[in-house]
Amino acid sequence: MANSKQAIKRARQNSDKYKLRHAQRSVVRTAVKAVKADIQSKDKAKAVESFNKAQKIIDTAASKKVLHKNSAARTKSRLSKAIKDLN
């Protein structure tokens, strides 16, 4: 357990930041799952629409340091490639 005032405050801040980032990461995962589901159903129009929404969510998470920028770019790239491969 934290003993000093500084350590108590840091522990509180870390806990709050964890909860916020955990929620944001969950939103990203849900958006990616939605795109993957549309790709699985082979509905290109719906997949493109959900990809555009997911792209914004992923970029926001990367800018807030919830995701690493390279991880965000890799995820968007893989989803984009999967959509392009739909025929």
N, C-alpha and C positions, 0 to 999 in steps of 0.2 A: 504494500500500500504506500502511496505517496505521503511523504512526511512534511515537506516544505510547502509554503503557499504556492510557490512557482510550479512545483511538481503536481500539486492538486489541480491547478488551473490547466496545465498542459494535458493532464489525464482527461479532464472534462472536454477540452477542445478536441482532442483526438477522438474521443467517443462521439462527439457531435459530428465531426467531419466524416467519421466512418459511416454513420447512419445516412448522411446526405449522399455520400459517394456510392454507398451500397444501393440506394434507391435509384440513383442516376444510372448505374451500371445495369440494373434490372430493366429500366426503360429501354436501354440500348439493346439488350438481349431480346426483349419482346419484339422490338422493331425488326431485328434481324430474322427472328423466327417467322414473322409475318411475311417477309420477302421470300424466305425459303419455302414456306407453304405455298405461296403463289407460283413459285418456280416449279414445285412438285406437281401442281395442278395444271401446269403448262399453259397458264393464262398470261400471255406476254403483256397485254395492256394493263392488267391488274398488277402484275409484277413490277412494271415500270413505275406505276403510280406509288406503290408501297415502297419501292426503292428510293424514290425522290424524298419521301417523308423520312425514311430511315437514314438517308444520307445527311440530312439536316441534323437529326438527332445525334448521329455518330460524330459529326464535325463539332457540334456543341460540346459533347462529352470530351473530345480530344482537346478542345481549347480550354476546358476547365480542369484538365489534367486527370480526368477520371479514367481515360484510356490513353495509352501512349500514342503519339501521332502516327508512328509507323504501323502500329496495330490497327488503328482506325483506317489508314490508307489501304492496308492489306485486306481488311474486311470488305471495304467498298469495292476494291478491285475484283475480288473473288465473286461478289454478288453481281457486279456489272458483267463479268465474263459469263457467268451462268445465265444471265438474262439474254445476252447476245447469242448464246448457243441455242436458245429456244427457237424452234421453227414450226 
